[in-house]
Amino acid sequence: MSGAAQADTAMTAGVVLDNMQSRELGAYTSGILEGLMYHTALQAGGESPRVQCMYDWYYADNERAVRQVMSAYSNYRDKYPAAIIYALIKRECGAE
């Protein structure tokens, strides 16, 4: 695959870890989180305690959250990053 994921390669956590530099990985992960927060806010009709929890989990102690994400990506290399982030959010903030 040399350097970048191919179009026919599933973007699993393993592919992300193996092919993205740390800044790219951070931006990619933040994008997933922001998308999930936006979706949650739309479902709630605006800001909600769950959206605030998601924001606080990732941004208030970013180093801790990044360690959690990187560990989960490493442990579940065959899973999609969005599913991993969703599972971490569910653990931290409860189910929708």
N, C-alpha and C positions, 0 to 999 in steps of 0.2 A: 504494500500500500504506500510505501515511501512518502511520508510527510503529511498527506492529507487523506481523509476518508474518501473512498470512491462513492459515486452516486448509488451504486447497487449494494452498498454496505449499510446495514442497520446502524443507526447512531446510538449504540449502547454505551453504557458507562465506560466499558473497557476501551472502546474506540475513542471516546472523548479523552480519557486519560492518556492514551497512547499517542494521540495526534494533535492535542492542543497544548500550547504554551500556557503557563499559569495565568497570565492576564486574559487570554482568550477563554480559558476555562472559567475564570471568575465572571467574565461578562456573560458567557453562555448560561451559567448557573443563575446569575442575577436576572437574566431575561426570563428564565423558566419561572423563578419566584415571582417576578413582577406580573407575568401572565396569569399565574394562579391567584395572585392577590386581586387583579383586575376582575377575573372571572368570579371570585368570591364576592367582591363588592357589587358586581352586577346582580348576582343572585340575591344579595341582601338588600338591594335597592339603595346602596350607598355604603358609606363606611360602616364597619361593624367591629365588635370586639375581636372576632376571628381575624379580620384583616389586620387589626392593630397587633394581635399576637404574632401573626406571620411576620410583620414588619419588625417587631421587637426581637423575635427569635433570630432573624438573620442579620439585622443591621445594628442592634444594640450591643451585641457581643459577637462581632463578625468573626473574630479569630476562632472562637469556640464553634460557631456554626460552620465555618469552612472546614475545621477539623472533622466535624460530624459528617459533612457532605463527602469529603475526600475518603473518609473511612468507609462510608456506605458505598461510594462508587467503587472502591477497591474490593469490597466484600461481595458486591452484586454486579460484577463486570458485564454480565449478560443481560441486565435489565436496562430499561430506558431511563435516562436521567430524570425526566419529568415524573415518572412513577416513583423514583427514589425520593425526590424532593417532596412529592405529595405524601409519601409514607412518613418522612421526617416531620412534616408539618402536622400530620394527623397525630403523631406521638406527642409533639410539643403543644399543640393547640386544640386537640380533640377533633372528633369527626364533625362534618358539616351539619 
